[in-house]
Every structure is written in C-alpha cells, then in structure tokens.
Amino acid sequence: MLKYNIRLEQNTILNYQRHIAMIDDPYVQRLLNRIIEDEVIHIQCFQTLLREYEKNNIC
C-alpha cells in the first residue's frame, strides 16, 4: 500500500510538472510548484513509514 501511494504521489508530481509547462500564468505555476512541494513531503512521509515497517518486519 505504501509503495503504491509513493508511486501515485510521484505520478501526481509528473502531472503537475506537465501542467506547469503548458500554463503561461506565473501565479498558477507558482501555485502548482507549491503543491508539488507538498507532494514531495508526502513521498518522504510514506518512505519513512515504509522503512520503519520493513525494519520491524511489519510488511
């Protein structure tokens, strides 16, 4: 489940990056970049949880 969520977050970032490339409005680009920062934090959280689960043989 965590690996799946990590992949979803990564794909979401790619989609936001594609949208940024197509949008000319700097405000919207900044907003999407800020959302990407949140997605990166989500990935880091999921990765931390995954490492903990693997370390403790919970998975």
N, CA, C and O atoms as a Maestro MAE file, in Angstrom:
{
 s_m_m2io_version
 :::
 2.0.0
}

f_m_ct {
 s_m_title
 :::
 protein
 m_atom[236] {
  # First column is atom index #
  i_m_mmod_type
  r_m_x_coord
  r_m_y_coord
  r_m_z_coord
  i_m_residue_number
  s_m_chain_name
  s_m_pdb_residue_name
  s_m_pdb_atom_name
  i_m_atomic_number
  :::
  1 25 0.816 -1.191 0.000 1 A "MET " " N  " 7
  2 3 0.000 0.000 0.000 1 A "MET " " CA " 6
  3 2 0.868 1.266 0.000 1 A "MET " " C  " 6
  4 15 0.606 2.202 -0.756 1 A "MET " " O  " 8
  5 25 1.889 1.289 0.842 2 A "LEU " " N  " 7
  6 3 2.758 2.475 0.890 2 A "LEU " " CA " 6
  7 2 3.522 2.648 -0.419 2 A "LEU " " C  " 6
  8 15 3.671 3.767 -0.911 2 A "LEU " " O  " 8
  9 25 4.001 1.553 -0.975 3 A "LYS " " N  " 7
  10 3 4.723 1.646 -2.261 3 A "LYS " " CA " 6
  11 2 3.791 2.179 -3.350 3 A "LYS " " C  " 6
  12 15 4.192 2.985 -4.190 3 A "LYS " " O  " 8
  13 25 2.566 1.725 -3.320 4 A "TYR " " N  " 7
  14 3 1.570 2.203 -4.278 4 A "TYR " " CA " 6
  15 2 1.327 3.703 -4.096 4 A "TYR " " C  " 6
  16 15 1.269 4.447 -5.075 4 A "TYR " " O  " 8
  17 25 1.187 4.143 -2.851 5 A "ASN " " N  " 7
  18 3 0.971 5.567 -2.585 5 A "ASN " " CA " 6
  19 2 2.162 6.412 -3.018 5 A "ASN " " C  " 6
  20 15 1.988 7.525 -3.516 5 A "ASN " " O  " 8
  21 25 3.361 5.894 -2.833 6 A "ILE " " N  " 7
  22 3 4.564 6.610 -3.286 6 A "ILE " " CA " 6
  23 2 4.519 6.790 -4.796 6 A "ILE " " C  " 6
  24 15 4.793 7.875 -5.307 6 A "ILE " " O  " 8
  25 25 4.172 5.722 -5.506 7 A "ARG " " N  " 7
  26 3 4.079 5.824 -6.974 7 A "ARG " " CA " 6
  27 2 2.999 6.826 -7.397 7 A "ARG " " C  " 6
  28 15 3.195 7.594 -8.339 7 A "ARG " " O  " 8
  29 25 1.868 6.812 -6.702 8 A "LEU " " N  " 7
  30 3 0.806 7.767 -7.023 8 A "LEU " " CA " 6
  31 2 1.286 9.205 -6.836 8 A "LEU " " C  " 6
  32 15 1.033 10.064 -7.681 8 A "LEU " " O  " 8
  33 25 1.970 9.460 -5.743 9 A "GLU " " N  " 7
  34 3 2.489 10.809 -5.477 9 A "GLU " " CA " 6
  35 2 3.496 11.215 -6.563 9 A "GLU " " C  " 6
  36 15 3.483 12.352 -7.034 9 A "GLU " " O  " 8
  37 25 4.360 10.284 -6.951 10 A "GLN " " N  " 7
  38 3 5.347 10.576 -7.996 10 A "GLN " " CA " 6
  39 2 4.656 10.893 -9.315 10 A "GLN " " C  " 6
  40 15 5.047 11.825 -10.018 10 A "GLN " " O  " 8
  41 25 3.636 10.125 -9.649 11 A "ASN " " N  " 7
  42 3 2.887 10.383 -10.886 11 A "ASN " " CA " 6
  43 2 2.152 11.719 -10.817 11 A "ASN " " C  " 6
  44 15 2.051 12.433 -11.815 11 A "ASN " " O  " 8
  45 25 1.651 12.044 -9.658 12 A "THR " " N  " 7
  46 3 0.973 13.328 -9.481 12 A "THR " " CA " 6
  47 2 1.933 14.481 -9.719 12 A "THR " " C  " 6
  48 15 1.579 15.470 -10.362 12 A "THR " " O  " 8
  49 25 3.146 14.352 -9.202 13 A "ILE " " N  " 7
  50 3 4.161 15.389 -9.426 13 A "ILE " " CA " 6
  51 2 4.435 15.543 -10.915 13 A "ILE " " C  " 6
  52 15 4.511 16.662 -11.422 13 A "ILE " " O  " 8
  53 25 4.583 14.426 -11.615 14 A "LEU " " N  " 7
  54 3 4.825 14.498 -13.064 14 A "LEU " " CA " 6
  55 2 3.676 15.211 -13.780 14 A "LEU " " C  " 6
  56 15 3.903 16.007 -14.692 14 A "LEU " " O  " 8
  57 25 2.462 14.923 -13.367 15 A "ASN " " N  " 7
  58 3 1.306 15.586 -13.988 15 A "ASN " " CA " 6
  59 2 1.310 17.088 -13.719 15 A "ASN " " C  " 6
  60 15 1.052 17.885 -14.621 15 A "ASN " " O  " 8
  61 25 1.600 17.469 -12.488 16 A "TYR " " N  " 7
  62 3 1.686 18.901 -12.179 16 A "TYR " " CA " 6
  63 2 2.795 19.566 -12.997 16 A "TYR " " C  " 6
  64 15 2.618 20.683 -13.485 16 A "TYR " " O  " 8
  65 25 3.917 18.899 -13.146 17 A "GLN " " N  " 7
  66 3 5.019 19.467 -13.931 17 A "GLN " " CA " 6
  67 2 4.615 19.648 -15.393 17 A "GLN " " C  " 6
  68 15 4.978 20.641 -16.024 17 A "GLN " " O  " 8
  69 25 3.866 18.693 -15.924 18 A "ARG " " N  " 7
  70 3 3.366 18.827 -17.305 18 A "ARG " " CA " 6
  71 2 2.424 20.019 -17.427 18 A "ARG " " C  " 6
  72 15 2.477 20.769 -18.402 18 A "ARG " " O  " 8
  73 25 1.575 20.183 -16.439 19 A "HIS " " N  " 7
  74 3 0.653 21.320 -16.463 19 A "HIS " " CA " 6
  75 2 1.408 22.648 -16.379 19 A "HIS " " C  " 6
  76 15 1.076 23.608 -17.073 19 A "HIS " " O  " 8
  77 25 2.414 22.687 -15.530 20 A "ILE " " N  " 7
  78 3 3.226 23.908 -15.412 20 A "ILE " " CA " 6
  79 2 3.824 24.279 -16.757 20 A "ILE " " C  " 6
  80 15 3.856 25.453 -17.126 20 A "ILE " " O  " 8
  81 25 4.295 23.283 -17.484 21 A "ALA " " N  " 7
  82 3 4.920 23.530 -18.791 21 A "ALA " " CA " 6
  83 2 3.903 24.070 -19.802 21 A "ALA " " C  " 6
  84 15 4.282 24.765 -20.745 21 A "ALA " " O  " 8
  85 25 2.630 23.761 -19.617 22 A "MET " " N  " 7
  86 3 1.604 24.193 -20.574 22 A "MET " " CA " 6
  87 2 0.931 25.507 -20.186 22 A "MET " " C  " 6
  88 15 0.234 26.109 -21.002 22 A "MET " " O  " 8
  89 25 1.131 25.951 -18.963 23 A "ILE " " N  " 7
  90 3 0.441 27.134 -18.454 23 A "ILE " " CA " 6
  91 2 1.374 28.340 -18.487 23 A "ILE " " C  " 6
  92 15 2.524 28.256 -18.055 23 A "ILE " " O  " 8
  93 25 0.882 29.445 -18.992 24 A "ASP " " N  " 7
  94 3 1.694 30.656 -19.092 24 A "ASP " " CA " 6
  95 2 1.550 31.585 -17.886 24 A "ASP " " C  " 6
  96 15 2.326 32.529 -17.739 24 A "ASP " " O  " 8
  97 25 0.593 31.336 -17.046 25 A "ASP " " N  " 7
  98 3 0.321 32.210 -15.913 25 A "ASP " " CA " 6
  99 2 1.304 31.924 -14.772 25 A "ASP " " C  " 6
  100 15 1.271 30.840 -14.190 25 A "ASP " " O  " 8
  101 25 2.179 32.888 -14.447 26 A "PRO " " N  " 7
  102 3 3.182 32.661 -13.393 26 A "PRO " " CA " 6
  103 2 2.561 32.394 -12.021 26 A "PRO " " C  " 6
  104 15 3.132 31.657 -11.218 26 A "PRO " " O  " 8
  105 25 1.399 32.987 -11.748 27 A "TYR " " N  " 7
  106 3 0.738 32.736 -10.469 27 A "TYR " " CA " 6
  107 2 0.334 31.265 -10.344 27 A "TYR " " C  " 6
  108 15 0.563 30.632 -9.314 27 A "TYR " " O  " 8
  109 25 -0.265 30.741 -11.399 28 A "VAL " " N  " 7
  110 3 -0.699 29.345 -11.394 28 A "VAL " " CA " 6
  111 2 0.524 28.428 -11.339 28 A "VAL " " C  " 6
  112 15 0.500 27.404 -10.657 28 A "VAL " " O  " 8
  113 25 1.585 28.788 -12.048 29 A "GLN " " N  " 7
  114 3 2.810 27.989 -11.998 29 A "GLN " " CA " 6
  115 2 3.363 27.936 -10.580 29 A "GLN " " C  " 6
  116 15 3.752 26.869 -10.106 29 A "GLN " " O  " 8
  117 25 3.400 29.078 -9.901 30 A "ARG " " N  " 7
  118 3 3.885 29.110 -8.512 30 A "ARG " " CA " 6
  119 2 3.007 28.259 -7.611 30 A "ARG " " C  " 6
  120 15 3.504 27.534 -6.749 30 A "ARG " " O  " 8
  121 25 1.708 28.351 -7.813 31 A "LEU " " N  " 7
  122 3 0.776 27.565 -7.018 31 A "LEU " " CA " 6
  123 2 1.013 26.065 -7.214 31 A "LEU " " C  " 6
  124 15 1.063 25.305 -6.248 31 A "LEU " " O  " 8
  125 25 1.157 25.656 -8.457 32 A "LEU " " N  " 7
  126 3 1.403 24.236 -8.730 32 A "LEU " " CA " 6
  127 2 2.752 23.789 -8.171 32 A "LEU " " C  " 6
  128 15 2.879 22.673 -7.667 32 A "LEU " " O  " 8
  129 25 3.744 24.648 -8.260 33 A "ASN " " N  " 7
  130 3 5.043 24.305 -7.667 33 A "ASN " " CA " 6
  131 2 4.933 24.148 -6.156 33 A "ASN " " C  " 6
  132 15 5.594 23.292 -5.568 33 A "ASN " " O  " 8
  133 25 4.115 24.959 -5.536 34 A "ARG " " N  " 7
  134 3 3.910 24.845 -4.088 34 A "ARG " " CA " 6
  135 2 3.210 23.535 -3.753 34 A "ARG " " C  " 6
  136 15 3.533 22.890 -2.756 34 A "ARG " " O  " 8
  137 25 2.259 23.147 -4.582 35 A "ILE " " N  " 7
  138 3 1.568 21.868 -4.378 35 A "ILE " " CA " 6
  139 2 2.550 20.719 -4.549 35 A "ILE " " C  " 6
  140 15 2.490 19.734 -3.814 35 A "ILE " " O  " 8
  141 25 3.451 20.842 -5.514 36 A "ILE " " N  " 7
  142 3 4.478 19.815 -5.714 36 A "ILE " " CA " 6
  143 2 5.327 19.656 -4.458 36 A "ILE " " C  " 6
  144 15 5.685 18.538 -4.089 36 A "ILE " " O  " 8
  145 25 5.648 20.761 -3.802 37 A "GLU " " N  " 7
  146 3 6.418 20.674 -2.556 37 A "GLU " " CA " 6
  147 2 5.689 19.821 -1.523 37 A "GLU " " C  " 6
  148 15 6.313 19.037 -0.808 37 A "GLU " " O  " 8
  149 25 4.371 19.974 -1.447 38 A "ASP " " N  " 7
  150 3 3.589 19.144 -0.527 38 A "ASP " " CA " 6
  151 2 3.638 17.672 -0.932 38 A "ASP " " C  " 6
  152 15 3.743 16.790 -0.080 38 A "ASP " " O  " 8
  153 25 3.561 17.417 -2.222 39 A "GLU " " N  " 7
  154 3 3.611 16.035 -2.702 39 A "GLU " " CA " 6
  155 2 4.956 15.394 -2.350 39 A "GLU " " C  " 6
  156 15 5.012 14.217 -1.994 39 A "GLU " " O  " 8
  157 25 6.022 16.161 -2.448 40 A "VAL " " N  " 7
  158 3 7.354 15.650 -2.089 40 A "VAL " " CA " 6
  159 2 7.383 15.280 -0.601 40 A "VAL " " C  " 6
  160 15 7.954 14.258 -0.221 40 A "VAL " " O  " 8
  161 25 6.775 16.106 0.220 41 A "ILE " " N  " 7
  162 3 6.704 15.803 1.657 41 A "ILE " " CA " 6
  163 2 5.890 14.533 1.891 41 A "ILE " " C  " 6
  164 15 6.243 13.720 2.745 41 A "ILE " " O  " 8
  165 25 4.819 14.359 1.149 42 A "HIS " " N  " 7
  166 3 4.021 13.134 1.275 42 A "HIS " " CA " 6
  167 2 4.881 11.915 0.950 42 A "HIS " " C  " 6
  168 15 4.843 10.910 1.661 42 A "HIS " " O  " 8
  169 25 5.649 12.012 -0.121 43 A "ILE " " N  " 7
  170 3 6.527 10.904 -0.506 43 A "ILE " " CA " 6
  171 2 7.517 10.610 0.617 43 A "ILE " " C  " 6
  172 15 7.732 9.449 0.967 43 A "ILE " " O  " 8
  173 25 8.110 11.637 1.173 44 A "GLN " " N  " 7
  174 3 9.069 11.439 2.259 44 A "GLN " " CA " 6
  175 2 8.412 10.761 3.456 44 A "GLN " " C  " 6
  176 15 9.013 9.882 4.073 44 A "GLN " " O  " 8
  177 25 7.202 11.152 3.788 45 A "CYS " " N  " 7
  178 3 6.476 10.526 4.903 45 A "CYS " " CA " 6
  179 2 6.206 9.055 4.619 45 A "CYS " " C  " 6
  180 15 6.433 8.198 5.474 45 A "CYS " " O  " 8
  181 25 5.725 8.770 3.424 46 A "PHE " " N  " 7
  182 3 5.452 7.379 3.058 46 A "PHE " " CA " 6
  183 2 6.733 6.548 3.063 46 A "PHE " " C  " 6
  184 15 6.725 5.401 3.511 46 A "PHE " " O  " 8
  185 25 7.827 7.115 2.571 47 A "GLN " " N  " 7
  186 3 9.089 6.389 2.559 47 A "GLN " " CA " 6
  187 2 9.588 6.102 3.975 47 A "GLN " " C  " 6
  188 15 10.111 5.023 4.251 47 A "GLN " " O  " 8
  189 25 9.424 7.062 4.854 48 A "THR " " N  " 7
  190 3 9.817 6.862 6.253 48 A "THR " " CA " 6
  191 2 8.986 5.745 6.880 48 A "THR " " C  " 6
  192 15 9.531 4.865 7.548 48 A "THR " " O  " 8
  193 25 7.689 5.776 6.671 49 A "LEU " " N  " 7
  194 3 6.822 4.724 7.196 49 A "LEU " " CA " 6
  195 2 7.203 3.361 6.624 49 A "LEU " " C  " 6
  196 15 7.254 2.369 7.350 49 A "LEU " " O  " 8
  197 25 7.466 3.320 5.340 50 A "LEU " " N  " 7
  198 3 7.830 2.067 4.690 50 A "LEU " " CA " 6
  199 2 9.119 1.504 5.282 50 A "LEU " " C  " 6
  200 15 9.206 0.308 5.557 50 A "LEU " " O  " 8
  201 25 10.113 2.358 5.478 51 A "ARG " " N  " 7
  202 3 11.378 1.898 6.088 51 A "ARG " " CA " 6
  203 2 11.140 1.346 7.488 51 A "ARG " " C  " 6
  204 15 11.709 0.320 7.860 51 A "ARG " " O  " 8
  205 25 10.309 2.020 8.255 52 A "GLU " " N  " 7
  206 3 10.007 1.561 9.617 52 A "GLU " " CA " 6
  207 2 9.299 0.209 9.588 52 A "GLU " " C  " 6
  208 15 9.632 -0.686 10.365 52 A "GLU " " O  " 8
  209 25 8.339 0.062 8.705 53 A "TYR " " N  " 7
  210 3 7.620 -1.199 8.594 53 A "TYR " " CA " 6
  211 2 8.559 -2.316 8.175 53 A "TYR " " C  " 6
  212 15 8.508 -3.418 8.721 53 A "TYR " " O  " 8
  213 25 9.421 -2.028 7.199 54 A "GLU " " N  " 7
  214 3 10.371 -3.051 6.734 54 A "GLU " " CA " 6
  215 2 11.387 -3.401 7.820 54 A "GLU " " C  " 6
  216 15 11.743 -4.567 7.991 54 A "GLU " " O  " 8
  217 25 11.846 -2.399 8.545 55 A "LYS " " N  " 7
  218 3 12.816 -2.622 9.603 55 A "LYS " " CA " 6
  219 2 12.225 -3.517 10.706 55 A "LYS " " C  " 6
  220 15 12.923 -4.349 11.287 55 A "LYS " " O  " 8
  221 25 10.958 -3.331 10.974 56 A "ASN " " N  " 7
  222 3 10.292 -4.089 12.035 56 A "ASN " " CA " 6
  223 2 9.541 -5.298 11.515 56 A "ASN " " C  " 6
  224 15 8.761 -5.913 12.243 56 A "ASN " " O  " 8
  225 25 9.774 -5.641 10.251 57 A "ASN " " N  " 7
  226 3 9.127 -6.806 9.617 57 A "ASN " " CA " 6
  227 2 7.604 -6.787 9.746 57 A "ASN " " C  " 6
  228 15 6.973 -7.819 9.976 57 A "ASN " " O  " 8
  229 25 7.036 -5.608 9.595 58 A "ILE " " N  " 7
  230 3 5.590 -5.472 9.684 58 A "ILE " " CA " 6
  231 2 4.949 -5.765 8.323 58 A "ILE " " C  " 6
  232 15 3.803 -6.211 8.261 58 A "ILE " " O  " 8
  233 25 5.676 -5.517 7.249 59 A "CYS " " N  " 7
  234 3 5.138 -5.742 5.907 59 A "CYS " " CA " 6
  235 2 5.109 -7.206 5.575 59 A "CYS " " C  " 6
  236 15 4.685 -7.583 4.482 59 A "CYS " " O  " 8
  :::
 }
 m_bond[235] {
  # First column is bond index #
  i_m_from
  i_m_to
  i_m_order
  :::
  1 1 2 1
  2 2 3 1
  3 3 4 2
  4 3 5 1
  5 5 6 1
  6 6 7 1
  7 7 8 2
  8 7 9 1
  9 9 10 1
  10 10 11 1
  11 11 12 2
  12 11 13 1
  13 13 14 1
  14 14 15 1
  15 15 16 2
  16 15 17 1
  17 17 18 1
  18 18 19 1
  19 19 20 2
  20 19 21 1
  21 21 22 1
  22 22 23 1
  23 23 24 2
  24 23 25 1
  25 25 26 1
  26 26 27 1
  27 27 28 2
  28 27 29 1
  29 29 30 1
  30 30 31 1
  31 31 32 2
  32 31 33 1
  33 33 34 1
  34 34 35 1
  35 35 36 2
  36 35 37 1
  37 37 38 1
  38 38 39 1
  39 39 40 2
  40 39 41 1
  41 41 42 1
  42 42 43 1
  43 43 44 2
  44 43 45 1
  45 45 46 1
  46 46 47 1
  47 47 48 2
  48 47 49 1
  49 49 50 1
  50 50 51 1
  51 51 52 2
  52 51 53 1
  53 53 54 1
  54 54 55 1
  55 55 56 2
  56 55 57 1
  57 57 58 1
  58 58 59 1
  59 59 60 2
  60 59 61 1
  61 61 62 1
  62 62 63 1
  63 63 64 2
  64 63 65 1
  65 65 66 1
  66 66 67 1
  67 67 68 2
  68 67 69 1
  69 69 70 1
  70 70 71 1
  71 71 72 2
  72 71 73 1
  73 73 74 1
  74 74 75 1
  75 75 76 2
  76 75 77 1
  77 77 78 1
  78 78 79 1
  79 79 80 2
  80 79 81 1
  81 81 82 1
  82 82 83 1
  83 83 84 2
  84 83 85 1
  85 85 86 1
  86 86 87 1
  87 87 88 2
  88 87 89 1
  89 89 90 1
  90 90 91 1
  91 91 92 2
  92 91 93 1
  93 93 94 1
  94 94 95 1
  95 95 96 2
  96 95 97 1
  97 97 98 1
  98 98 99 1
  99 99 100 2
  100 99 101 1
  101 101 102 1
  102 102 103 1
  103 103 104 2
  104 103 105 1
  105 105 106 1
  106 106 107 1
  107 107 108 2
  108 107 109 1
  109 109 110 1
  110 110 111 1
  111 111 112 2
  112 111 113 1
  113 113 114 1
  114 114 115 1
  115 115 116 2
  116 115 117 1
  117 117 118 1
  118 118 119 1
  119 119 120 2
  120 119 121 1
  121 121 122 1
  122 122 123 1
  123 123 124 2
  124 123 125 1
  125 125 126 1
  126 126 127 1
  127 127 128 2
  128 127 129 1
  129 129 130 1
  130 130 131 1
  131 131 132 2
  132 131 133 1
  133 133 134 1
  134 134 135 1
  135 135 136 2
  136 135 137 1
  137 137 138 1
  138 138 139 1
  139 139 140 2
  140 139 141 1
  141 141 142 1
  142 142 143 1
  143 143 144 2
  144 143 145 1
  145 145 146 1
  146 146 147 1
  147 147 148 2
  148 147 149 1
  149 149 150 1
  150 150 151 1
  151 151 152 2
  152 151 153 1
  153 153 154 1
  154 154 155 1
  155 155 156 2
  156 155 157 1
  157 157 158 1
  158 158 159 1
  159 159 160 2
  160 159 161 1
  161 161 162 1
  162 162 163 1
  163 163 164 2
  164 163 165 1
  165 165 166 1
  166 166 167 1
  167 167 168 2
  168 167 169 1
  169 169 170 1
  170 170 171 1
  171 171 172 2
  172 171 173 1
  173 173 174 1
  174 174 175 1
  175 175 176 2
  176 175 177 1
  177 177 178 1
  178 178 179 1
  179 179 180 2
  180 179 181 1
  181 181 182 1
  182 182 183 1
  183 183 184 2
  184 183 185 1
  185 185 186 1
  186 186 187 1
  187 187 188 2
  188 187 189 1
  189 189 190 1
  190 190 191 1
  191 191 192 2
  192 191 193 1
  193 193 194 1
  194 194 195 1
  195 195 196 2
  196 195 197 1
  197 197 198 1
  198 198 199 1
  199 199 200 2
  200 199 201 1
  201 201 202 1
  202 202 203 1
  203 203 204 2
  204 203 205 1
  205 205 206 1
  206 206 207 1
  207 207 208 2
  208 207 209 1
  209 209 210 1
  210 210 211 1
  211 211 212 2
  212 211 213 1
  213 213 214 1
  214 214 215 1
  215 215 216 2
  216 215 217 1
  217 217 218 1
  218 218 219 1
  219 219 220 2
  220 219 221 1
  221 221 222 1
  222 222 223 1
  223 223 224 2
  224 223 225 1
  225 225 226 1
  226 226 227 1
  227 227 228 2
  228 227 229 1
  229 229 230 1
  230 230 231 1
  231 231 232 2
  232 231 233 1
  233 233 234 1
  234 234 235 1
  235 235 236 2
  :::
 }
}
